[in-house]
Amino acid sequence: MKYVDEFRDPDKAQRLLQGIRQQVAQLDRDKPLQLMEVCGGHTHSIFRYGLENLLPEAIELVHGPGCPVCVLPRGRVDDCVALAETPGVILTTFGDAMRVPGSQKSLLQAKAEGADVRMVYSPLDALKLARQHPAREVVFFGLGFETTMPSTALTVLQAAAEGIDNFSLFCQHITIIPTMKAILDAPDLQLDGFIGPGHVSMVIGQQPYRFIAEHYRKPLVIAGFEPVDILHSIWLLLQQLIQQRCEIENQYRRIVPEHG
């Protein structure tokens, strides 16, 4: 299949791995390179295809904050549980958020104890519930990066257009740029470069990352999610380090435009 098979080609992957080994030898460092993949989708692909085990020992992949559920504060879960346990409320959210533990219980545990917690695939599903239950308050617990924000915003606009007054939003959306700035400002993290997120970059483009190269002097390569994509992005990062460059590069040009 075009745009899939060619990026899973074992021969291409082997050639890239050979190139990566040669680049590592040129760097001649006394400690491993630390490259962070920011996106949880990249982390999934790295484990799925065993890429971490194929890379030289001189490269360490640091798994970033790209899963919004994984970085969900317990206090926000507690707030959701309190909302769900309020009489007359239907609390809706995505399935993976229901399992995140709060300080006392998860939403799934609250559901088991009698709270009306429902899994939805889209905020529009929550709005549909609000239409079906006009006497109940339907709350959608919205979370995610820039990729999920548009659907949440669209739902709010749709609710306003229809005059639905029993639908509300409990928002835990986060944006990637402040998140990355917090990582770069952390004194205990000494990263050498970033594998940039693909889906978020499709929304925001390349320009918002420029501060990473210009201010923090770290290279970033926006990458696709197939094994050849990820290996190619590592190759490009190493090439920058060898040439002592700090730039924002786009390996995922087939999907990510310059300006989003």
Backbone bond lengths (Angstrom), bond angles and torsions (degrees), N, CA, C in turn:
res aa  C-N    CA-C-N  psi(-1)  N-CA   C-N-CA  omega(-1)  CA-C   N-CA-C  phi
1 M - - - 1.470 - - 1.528 108.81 -
2 K 1.317 116.88 129.49 1.455 120.72 -177.59 1.527 110.20 -61.17
3 Y 1.327 115.82 141.66 1.457 124.53 -178.68 1.525 113.10 71.99
4 V 1.325 118.08 3.34 1.458 120.22 174.01 1.520 109.73 -123.58
5 D 1.339 116.57 -61.58 1.462 120.59 -175.72 1.520 112.39 -57.29
6 E 1.328 117.39 -42.33 1.464 119.61 -177.00 1.526 111.89 -67.18
7 F 1.331 117.06 -22.18 1.458 119.83 178.67 1.532 112.14 -96.12
8 R 1.346 115.60 6.49 1.464 121.36 171.59 1.529 110.77 -119.98
9 D 1.292 116.48 14.21 1.466 122.76 -176.11 1.532 109.80 -67.65
10 P 1.347 118.78 117.33 1.468 121.04 -178.51 1.527 113.07 -60.47
11 D 1.336 117.44 -35.99 1.468 119.95 -179.73 1.525 110.91 -65.41
12 K 1.329 116.53 -43.02 1.467 119.86 177.49 1.528 110.51 -63.05
13 A 1.327 115.80 -40.92 1.462 119.99 179.76 1.525 110.83 -62.88
14 Q 1.329 116.94 -42.42 1.464 120.62 179.61 1.522 111.61 -64.69
15 R 1.332 116.66 -39.56 1.471 119.47 178.70 1.532 110.80 -65.09
16 L 1.326 115.64 -39.48 1.460 118.87 177.69 1.528 111.35 -66.21
17 L 1.322 116.97 -40.95 1.464 120.41 178.01 1.524 111.26 -62.09
18 Q 1.323 116.03 -40.09 1.464 119.67 177.07 1.533 110.34 -62.91
19 G 1.338 115.67 -43.02 1.460 119.57 177.69 1.518 112.28 -63.41
20 I 1.328 116.68 -38.37 1.465 121.15 178.62 1.527 110.46 -63.85
21 R 1.327 117.16 -42.17 1.473 120.41 178.16 1.524 110.92 -61.36
22 Q 1.319 116.63 -41.28 1.463 120.57 178.82 1.525 111.12 -64.85
23 Q 1.326 116.07 -39.47 1.467 119.76 179.68 1.525 111.20 -66.71
24 V 1.326 116.72 -41.67 1.460 120.74 179.23 1.527 110.27 -59.41
25 A 1.332 116.53 -40.47 1.466 120.78 178.69 1.532 111.08 -62.32
26 Q 1.322 116.73 -35.41 1.468 120.57 179.62 1.528 112.19 -69.11
27 L 1.329 116.18 -31.44 1.464 119.44 -177.07 1.522 112.18 -71.29
28 D 1.334 117.39 -34.97 1.463 122.81 174.62 1.537 111.66 50.76
29 R 1.315 116.00 57.52 1.462 121.27 179.70 1.523 110.77 -97.49
30 D 1.339 115.10 155.80 1.464 118.93 179.55 1.526 112.65 -94.22
31 K 1.341 117.00 -2.12 1.463 120.49 175.39 1.524 108.64 -141.01
32 P 1.336 117.11 155.81 1.473 119.78 -176.04 1.528 112.54 -62.91
33 L 1.314 114.84 148.56 1.461 121.32 171.07 1.522 108.87 -72.88
34 Q 1.296 117.11 139.19 1.458 121.31 177.31 1.526 108.83 -113.93
35 L 1.326 115.17 111.95 1.455 122.16 179.43 1.526 108.46 -115.30
36 M 1.308 116.99 127.30 1.469 120.60 -179.01 1.516 110.66 -99.93
37 E 1.344 115.99 126.16 1.458 119.14 167.04 1.523 106.91 -90.54
38 V 1.321 115.66 119.76 1.461 121.54 -170.90 1.525 111.49 -76.96
39 C 1.319 116.87 -34.15 1.464 122.43 -170.69 1.531 111.89 -90.37
40 G 1.323 115.79 136.26 1.459 120.10 176.31 1.515 112.97 -63.76
41 G 1.343 117.47 -27.58 1.462 120.78 175.68 1.512 112.13 -64.23
42 H 1.339 116.60 -36.46 1.461 120.39 175.73 1.528 110.74 -67.63
43 T 1.329 115.78 -41.95 1.470 119.30 178.20 1.525 110.32 -58.65
44 H 1.325 116.33 -43.58 1.467 120.99 178.08 1.530 110.87 -59.20
45 S 1.326 117.18 -45.76 1.471 120.64 -179.16 1.522 111.45 -66.24
46 I 1.326 116.72 -38.61 1.469 120.89 179.67 1.523 110.34 -60.33
47 F 1.333 116.94 -43.04 1.465 120.13 178.84 1.528 111.06 -74.69
48 R 1.312 117.03 -39.20 1.467 120.63 -178.09 1.523 111.54 -60.10
49 Y 1.323 116.34 -41.95 1.465 120.29 -176.29 1.530 113.10 -99.53
50 G 1.325 117.40 3.78 1.463 120.55 177.40 1.510 114.04 64.80
51 L 1.325 117.38 30.82 1.467 120.30 -174.52 1.521 112.35 -65.74
52 E 1.320 116.87 -34.29 1.464 120.22 -178.06 1.524 111.01 -60.22
53 N 1.336 116.28 -36.23 1.462 120.62 -179.45 1.524 112.84 -76.34
54 L 1.335 117.08 -18.15 1.463 120.90 -179.38 1.523 112.53 -88.44
55 L 1.310 116.95 -21.49 1.464 120.78 -177.38 1.527 111.13 -75.87
56 P 1.329 117.49 154.20 1.469 120.07 175.37 1.531 111.08 -60.25
57 E 1.333 115.78 152.73 1.466 119.93 179.93 1.523 112.05 -62.75
58 A 1.317 116.23 -18.71 1.467 120.77 -178.88 1.525 112.53 -75.33
59 I 1.343 117.33 -2.78 1.463 121.13 177.90 1.520 109.08 -118.21
60 E 1.315 116.23 123.50 1.462 122.16 174.61 1.522 108.93 -111.10
61 L 1.317 116.07 127.94 1.460 120.54 175.12 1.526 108.85 -93.36
62 V 1.308 115.67 123.36 1.462 121.89 179.38 1.525 107.51 -100.80
63 H 1.312 116.28 122.95 1.462 120.53 -175.46 1.530 109.80 -81.79
64 G 1.321 115.52 124.28 1.454 121.79 -171.94 1.517 114.24 -89.99
65 P 1.330 116.32 -166.79 1.469 122.26 -172.43 1.520 113.22 -93.45
66 G 1.324 117.68 27.50 1.461 120.68 -168.80 1.512 116.33 -74.83
67 C 1.319 118.16 -1.17 1.465 120.61 175.45 1.525 108.18 -103.79
68 P 1.334 118.60 108.12 1.470 120.06 -175.86 1.519 113.66 -62.64
69 V 1.324 116.80 -26.99 1.465 120.02 178.09 1.526 110.12 -71.35
70 C 1.338 116.17 -37.00 1.467 120.47 -177.34 1.527 112.48 -67.89
71 V 1.331 117.12 -25.58 1.467 120.37 -178.20 1.534 111.45 -105.54
72 L 1.307 116.19 20.10 1.465 121.37 -178.26 1.533 110.01 -75.65
73 P 1.334 118.32 120.27 1.473 120.02 -180.00 1.527 111.52 -64.58
74 R 1.310 115.58 143.36 1.468 120.01 179.77 1.525 112.08 -60.28
75 G 1.323 115.25 -34.25 1.458 118.71 -179.37 1.515 112.91 -61.11
76 R 1.332 116.54 -34.84 1.466 119.90 178.14 1.524 110.84 -69.69
77 V 1.330 116.21 -36.76 1.468 119.76 175.54 1.526 109.66 -64.06
78 D 1.329 116.60 -42.08 1.469 120.43 178.03 1.525 110.87 -59.10
79 D 1.336 116.15 -41.88 1.468 119.94 178.43 1.529 110.99 -61.73
80 C 1.340 115.40 -41.12 1.470 119.80 179.32 1.522 111.51 -65.26
81 V 1.322 115.78 -41.16 1.466 119.88 177.89 1.532 110.08 -61.08
82 A 1.334 116.47 -43.19 1.469 120.27 178.74 1.527 111.13 -61.99
83 L 1.329 116.73 -40.71 1.464 120.12 176.64 1.525 111.03 -63.26
84 A 1.343 115.37 -44.69 1.468 120.12 -177.57 1.521 111.86 -63.05
85 E 1.326 116.23 -31.99 1.465 120.53 -178.06 1.529 112.70 -86.17
86 T 1.336 116.67 -0.78 1.464 120.97 176.87 1.530 109.66 -76.07
87 P 1.326 119.05 128.73 1.476 120.73 179.90 1.528 111.48 -56.24
88 G 1.322 115.24 136.72 1.454 121.26 177.32 1.512 115.46 87.64
89 V 1.340 117.24 -1.55 1.469 121.19 -177.18 1.523 111.01 -101.32
90 I 1.326 116.09 136.23 1.466 122.63 167.18 1.521 106.33 -108.53
91 L 1.323 117.43 115.22 1.467 122.05 -179.50 1.522 108.49 -96.17
92 T 1.323 117.26 123.92 1.467 121.56 -178.72 1.520 109.97 -119.70
93 T 1.327 115.73 146.97 1.461 120.69 175.97 1.518 109.19 -166.64
94 F 1.326 115.51 -179.93 1.464 120.82 177.66 1.530 109.85 -75.74
95 G 1.329 115.98 154.98 1.456 121.12 -174.32 1.513 114.42 -59.85
96 D 1.346 117.50 -40.54 1.464 118.71 -176.73 1.527 112.09 -68.99
97 A 1.339 117.51 -26.56 1.469 119.97 178.54 1.523 111.68 -71.88
98 M 1.321 117.87 -22.05 1.459 121.10 -176.66 1.524 112.32 -70.33
99 R 1.331 116.92 -20.69 1.466 120.35 -175.89 1.531 113.13 -95.24
100 V 1.312 117.62 -8.09 1.467 120.60 -176.77 1.530 109.61 -69.87
101 P 1.332 118.35 125.79 1.466 119.75 -177.41 1.524 112.37 -74.03
102 G 1.325 115.77 138.90 1.455 121.06 167.92 1.515 108.78 -93.23
103 S 1.323 116.87 -165.53 1.465 118.49 179.63 1.526 111.57 -72.14
104 Q 1.348 116.81 -25.09 1.457 120.67 179.30 1.530 112.77 -115.23
105 K 1.322 116.26 -42.20 1.467 120.11 -175.85 1.517 109.69 -159.24
106 S 1.316 115.63 166.14 1.464 121.95 173.78 1.528 109.35 -94.75
107 L 1.318 116.36 170.66 1.465 119.97 175.18 1.525 111.08 -63.52
108 L 1.322 116.27 -33.32 1.462 119.96 178.67 1.528 110.63 -65.44
109 Q 1.338 116.14 -39.63 1.464 119.74 177.15 1.529 110.77 -68.11
110 A 1.331 115.80 -38.26 1.469 119.11 177.11 1.524 110.74 -62.53
111 K 1.317 116.14 -38.23 1.472 120.89 177.54 1.525 110.29 -63.09
112 A 1.341 115.89 -43.12 1.465 120.18 179.70 1.528 111.60 -63.21
113 E 1.333 116.03 -26.80 1.462 120.71 -179.85 1.525 112.65 -89.03
114 G 1.335 116.61 1.93 1.461 119.05 174.02 1.513 116.66 117.75
115 A 1.328 118.16 -9.05 1.464 119.96 178.24 1.529 109.66 -69.21
116 D 1.318 116.97 147.80 1.470 121.19 -178.72 1.531 108.85 -88.92
117 V 1.319 115.38 85.54 1.469 122.72 179.30 1.520 107.62 -110.87
118 R 1.319 116.94 127.38 1.464 120.34 -176.22 1.530 110.92 -127.89
119 M 1.314 114.43 137.38 1.458 120.42 176.87 1.525 109.66 -82.97
120 V 1.327 116.45 135.69 1.464 121.65 175.89 1.526 108.50 -129.33
121 Y 1.317 115.59 158.73 1.463 120.98 177.74 1.523 112.20 -96.70
122 S 1.329 116.30 -12.69 1.456 121.77 -176.46 1.525 108.54 -156.72
123 P 1.330 118.31 149.53 1.467 118.84 174.23 1.523 112.78 -61.17
124 L 1.333 116.92 -24.52 1.465 119.59 176.08 1.524 111.47 -65.24
125 D 1.345 116.84 -28.84 1.472 120.21 173.93 1.528 110.43 -64.69
126 A 1.335 115.95 -38.24 1.465 119.96 177.97 1.528 110.69 -66.02
127 L 1.328 116.10 -39.25 1.468 119.82 177.80 1.527 111.03 -63.90
128 K 1.325 115.89 -36.72 1.463 120.24 176.91 1.530 110.48 -61.88
129 L 1.330 116.46 -40.66 1.468 120.19 177.06 1.529 110.99 -62.34
130 A 1.334 116.28 -37.24 1.469 119.75 178.85 1.526 111.02 -63.96
131 R 1.331 116.53 -36.66 1.473 119.82 176.28 1.526 110.64 -65.63
132 Q 1.338 115.60 -40.22 1.464 120.90 -175.70 1.524 112.79 -74.75
133 H 1.346 116.88 -23.06 1.471 120.96 -176.73 1.530 109.61 -127.69
134 P 1.322 117.74 70.54 1.471 120.66 -175.15 1.528 113.80 -63.49
135 A 1.321 117.16 -19.74 1.466 119.88 -179.58 1.533 112.47 -88.76
136 R 1.325 116.98 -3.81 1.467 121.69 -179.28 1.530 109.97 -111.24
137 E 1.312 116.57 152.77 1.469 121.56 173.58 1.527 108.29 -93.22
138 V 1.315 116.76 117.80 1.466 121.56 -179.74 1.525 108.40 -100.30
139 V 1.323 115.66 120.46 1.468 121.84 -179.32 1.525 108.60 -111.01
140 F 1.321 115.94 128.43 1.465 120.10 174.87 1.521 108.82 -103.25
141 F 1.330 115.80 122.36 1.465 121.51 175.68 1.524 107.53 -86.50
142 G 1.340 116.32 100.83 1.459 121.25 -175.81 1.514 111.62 -95.25
143 L 1.312 116.21 131.04 1.457 120.52 178.19 1.524 109.77 -146.61
144 G 1.312 115.31 162.53 1.457 120.28 -179.36 1.518 111.42 128.77
145 F 1.335 114.60 171.48 1.461 121.47 179.44 1.532 110.02 -87.03
146 E 1.319 115.57 -160.53 1.469 121.32 -176.18 1.524 113.52 -58.75
147 T 1.307 116.90 -21.42 1.467 119.94 -177.94 1.522 113.06 -71.03
148 T 1.328 117.86 -28.70 1.469 120.40 -178.88 1.527 113.03 -101.58
149 M 1.317 117.08 -13.81 1.472 119.87 -179.39 1.530 113.50 -59.36
150 P 1.342 119.29 -42.93 1.470 118.18 -177.43 1.527 113.70 -58.53
151 S 1.336 117.40 -39.59 1.467 119.00 -179.15 1.524 111.01 -68.07
152 T 1.338 116.40 -34.96 1.464 119.31 176.21 1.529 110.68 -65.88
153 A 1.332 116.07 -45.43 1.468 120.26 179.74 1.529 111.24 -62.92
154 L 1.336 115.77 -41.13 1.467 120.02 178.63 1.525 111.01 -60.09
155 T 1.327 116.25 -40.34 1.465 120.78 -179.14 1.526 111.33 -65.58
156 V 1.332 116.22 -41.37 1.469 119.96 177.71 1.529 110.40 -61.88
157 L 1.326 116.77 -43.61 1.467 120.66 178.05 1.528 111.66 -62.93
158 Q 1.344 115.17 -39.58 1.466 119.46 179.66 1.529 110.87 -66.11
159 A 1.326 116.46 -41.42 1.471 120.40 178.33 1.526 110.74 -62.16
160 A 1.329 116.11 -41.39 1.469 120.05 178.91 1.523 111.10 -66.20
161 A 1.330 116.07 -40.99 1.470 120.10 -178.95 1.523 111.62 -64.10
162 E 1.344 116.63 -34.50 1.462 120.86 -179.12 1.528 112.67 -88.29
163 G 1.328 115.85 -6.88 1.461 118.99 -178.69 1.512 113.51 71.04
164 I 1.323 117.24 28.37 1.472 121.51 179.27 1.525 108.06 -80.20
165 D 1.323 117.02 116.03 1.463 120.14 -174.07 1.528 113.60 -107.37
166 N 1.329 116.86 7.21 1.468 119.42 177.56 1.525 111.36 -111.72
167 F 1.328 115.70 24.67 1.468 121.19 177.22 1.522 108.41 -119.88
168 S 1.320 116.34 130.90 1.464 119.98 177.76 1.524 110.16 -140.36
169 L 1.317 114.19 166.23 1.463 121.74 -173.01 1.517 109.67 -123.59
170 F 1.327 116.07 129.73 1.460 121.64 170.08 1.523 106.17 -108.39
171 C 1.324 116.47 110.54 1.466 120.66 -163.31 1.524 113.06 -101.87
172 Q 1.317 116.16 130.27 1.453 123.26 173.67 1.534 109.23 -131.39
173 H 1.310 116.66 31.32 1.460 119.54 176.28 1.527 109.73 -69.42
174 I 1.323 115.96 143.97 1.462 121.35 176.58 1.526 108.41 -132.47
175 T 1.321 115.92 156.67 1.463 120.30 179.50 1.521 110.08 -111.20
176 I 1.308 115.86 152.95 1.463 121.09 -169.79 1.527 113.07 -73.66
177 I 1.343 118.30 -33.93 1.465 119.88 -173.30 1.532 112.38 -67.01
178 P 1.350 120.74 -50.25 1.469 119.04 175.11 1.527 112.74 -60.70
179 T 1.326 116.25 -33.15 1.465 120.24 178.11 1.522 110.54 -62.97
180 M 1.330 116.67 -45.32 1.463 120.20 -179.90 1.526 111.33 -69.33
181 K 1.313 116.76 -35.10 1.470 119.45 177.34 1.522 110.28 -63.05
182 A 1.328 116.98 -39.74 1.464 120.27 177.87 1.526 110.86 -63.13
183 I 1.331 116.77 -38.45 1.468 120.80 177.36 1.520 110.43 -64.54
184 L 1.328 116.55 -45.63 1.465 120.93 -177.89 1.522 112.03 -66.69
185 D 1.319 117.39 -27.90 1.465 121.19 179.57 1.526 112.73 -85.64
186 A 1.328 117.38 -8.74 1.470 120.65 -179.01 1.531 109.75 -70.85
187 P 1.332 118.72 121.78 1.470 120.46 -175.16 1.526 114.19 -68.72
188 D 1.329 117.35 -23.01 1.466 119.87 -176.28 1.525 113.18 -89.38
189 L 1.339 117.98 0.43 1.465 121.22 178.52 1.524 109.57 -110.22
190 Q 1.309 116.44 117.18 1.462 121.96 179.05 1.526 108.36 -113.72
191 L 1.320 115.83 80.26 1.461 120.98 -175.01 1.520 110.75 -90.69
192 D 1.341 115.10 147.86 1.463 120.65 -179.88 1.520 112.80 -99.36
193 G 1.327 117.78 -16.52 1.455 120.48 -179.69 1.511 110.94 178.02
194 F 1.339 115.22 172.10 1.458 121.34 -175.30 1.525 111.49 -129.63
195 I 1.336 115.00 137.70 1.465 121.52 163.65 1.524 105.17 -90.48
196 G 1.327 116.35 109.66 1.458 121.37 -172.16 1.516 112.72 -77.74
197 P 1.336 117.09 152.01 1.466 121.38 -176.92 1.522 112.32 -67.64
198 G 1.327 115.80 144.54 1.455 120.76 -179.38 1.510 113.39 -86.64
199 H 1.336 117.11 -52.35 1.465 120.27 -175.03 1.529 112.07 -67.47
200 V 1.325 117.09 -44.25 1.465 119.92 178.17 1.526 110.39 -61.71
201 S 1.335 116.29 -41.30 1.468 120.23 -178.82 1.520 111.52 -65.94
202 M 1.323 116.97 -28.63 1.466 120.26 175.39 1.531 110.01 -60.73
203 V 1.332 116.39 -31.31 1.462 121.23 -179.66 1.528 111.31 -84.19
204 I 1.343 117.40 -46.38 1.471 120.02 -170.90 1.521 113.29 -99.22
205 G 1.351 118.33 -14.42 1.458 120.62 -178.87 1.523 112.76 81.15
206 Q 1.327 116.44 -164.72 1.465 122.19 -174.98 1.524 113.60 -94.18
207 Q 1.323 117.22 -31.41 1.463 121.16 -169.33 1.532 114.58 -58.89
208 P 1.337 120.33 -38.19 1.466 119.06 -177.73 1.528 114.61 -60.88
209 Y 1.337 117.73 -18.98 1.465 120.64 -178.89 1.525 112.94 -85.06
210 R 1.310 118.66 -5.36 1.464 120.74 -171.36 1.524 112.89 -57.72
211 F 1.325 117.39 -32.17 1.469 120.14 -178.74 1.526 111.60 -61.57
212 I 1.333 116.84 -26.62 1.469 120.22 -179.21 1.523 110.16 -64.73
213 A 1.322 116.28 -42.65 1.463 120.80 178.48 1.527 111.90 -78.24
214 E 1.325 116.58 -41.66 1.463 119.98 -172.51 1.527 112.73 -78.58
215 H 1.326 116.97 -39.70 1.468 120.04 -176.11 1.531 112.42 -95.51
216 Y 1.330 116.36 -43.02 1.464 119.88 -175.89 1.526 113.13 -96.64
217 R 1.311 116.82 -8.06 1.471 122.18 178.38 1.529 112.14 56.97
218 K 1.322 115.53 46.67 1.463 122.10 176.17 1.528 109.06 -122.67
219 P 1.331 118.17 136.71 1.468 120.27 176.30 1.523 111.46 -80.20
220 L 1.327 115.33 149.43 1.466 121.36 176.02 1.519 108.68 -138.96
221 V 1.326 115.98 134.36 1.464 121.55 176.47 1.523 108.38 -122.81
222 I 1.331 116.53 116.64 1.466 121.86 175.08 1.523 108.09 -69.87
223 A 1.330 117.25 129.33 1.466 120.56 -171.02 1.520 112.35 -128.40
224 G 1.327 114.79 151.64 1.455 121.61 169.71 1.516 110.58 -78.07
225 F 1.320 116.87 -174.81 1.460 121.08 -168.55 1.526 114.87 -108.84
226 E 1.328 117.20 -3.96 1.459 119.64 178.08 1.530 109.59 -84.21
227 P 1.341 118.04 160.54 1.467 119.95 -175.67 1.523 114.02 -57.95
228 V 1.330 117.24 -39.71 1.467 119.73 178.72 1.526 110.18 -66.23
229 D 1.330 117.19 -37.36 1.466 120.87 175.83 1.524 110.89 -56.57
230 I 1.314 115.47 -50.89 1.468 120.51 -174.26 1.522 110.86 -67.20
231 L 1.328 117.20 -43.69 1.464 120.22 177.99 1.522 111.18 -64.11
232 H 1.326 116.74 -39.59 1.467 120.37 177.92 1.528 110.60 -63.46
233 S 1.327 117.02 -39.31 1.469 119.56 179.31 1.528 110.91 -65.63
234 I 1.333 117.08 -37.66 1.469 120.32 176.39 1.525 109.78 -65.07
235 W 1.332 116.55 -42.22 1.470 121.05 177.27 1.532 110.48 -58.34
236 L 1.337 116.63 -43.59 1.465 120.92 -179.94 1.532 111.27 -66.33
237 L 1.324 117.40 -38.87 1.464 120.40 177.01 1.524 111.18 -62.95
238 L 1.330 116.31 -44.43 1.463 120.06 179.13 1.524 110.98 -63.44
239 Q 1.327 116.28 -38.13 1.459 120.33 178.37 1.536 110.27 -61.44
240 Q 1.305 116.46 -41.22 1.470 119.59 176.91 1.527 111.26 -62.99
241 L 1.333 116.28 -43.76 1.460 119.84 -178.78 1.522 111.26 -64.55
242 I 1.321 117.14 -39.88 1.469 120.96 177.93 1.526 110.52 -62.43
243 Q 1.314 115.71 -42.35 1.469 121.39 -177.85 1.527 112.76 -86.49
244 Q 1.341 115.95 3.84 1.463 122.53 178.95 1.533 111.50 55.65
245 R 1.328 114.13 44.95 1.464 121.25 176.44 1.527 109.30 -108.55
246 C 1.306 116.22 153.50 1.467 122.29 171.67 1.518 107.15 -132.54
247 E 1.317 115.89 101.18 1.457 120.63 -175.98 1.524 110.30 -136.97
248 I 1.325 115.03 163.78 1.459 122.02 171.58 1.525 106.74 -99.04
249 E 1.331 116.42 114.27 1.461 121.10 179.86 1.526 109.71 -112.80
250 N 1.312 115.07 156.36 1.465 121.00 -178.63 1.527 109.81 -121.21
251 Q 1.319 116.51 98.75 1.458 121.04 175.48 1.520 111.34 -77.09
252 Y 1.339 116.58 -22.95 1.471 123.38 -172.31 1.533 109.97 -97.15
253 R 1.318 116.21 44.26 1.466 120.25 -173.75 1.520 113.14 -64.76
254 R 1.329 117.60 -22.73 1.466 119.28 -179.55 1.527 112.28 -68.35
255 I 1.320 116.63 -15.37 1.467 121.24 -178.70 1.533 112.16 -123.60
256 V 1.311 117.46 -41.36 1.464 121.49 -171.06 1.527 111.32 -94.71
257 P 1.337 118.38 114.47 1.469 121.06 174.82 1.531 110.39 -80.77
258 E 1.303 115.95 164.48 1.466 119.82 -176.02 1.525 112.23 -61.30
259 H 1.317 116.68 -39.91 1.462 120.11 -174.39 1.533 113.09 -108.93
260 G 1.322 117.89 13.45 1.460 121.45 176.54 1.513 113.21 80.10
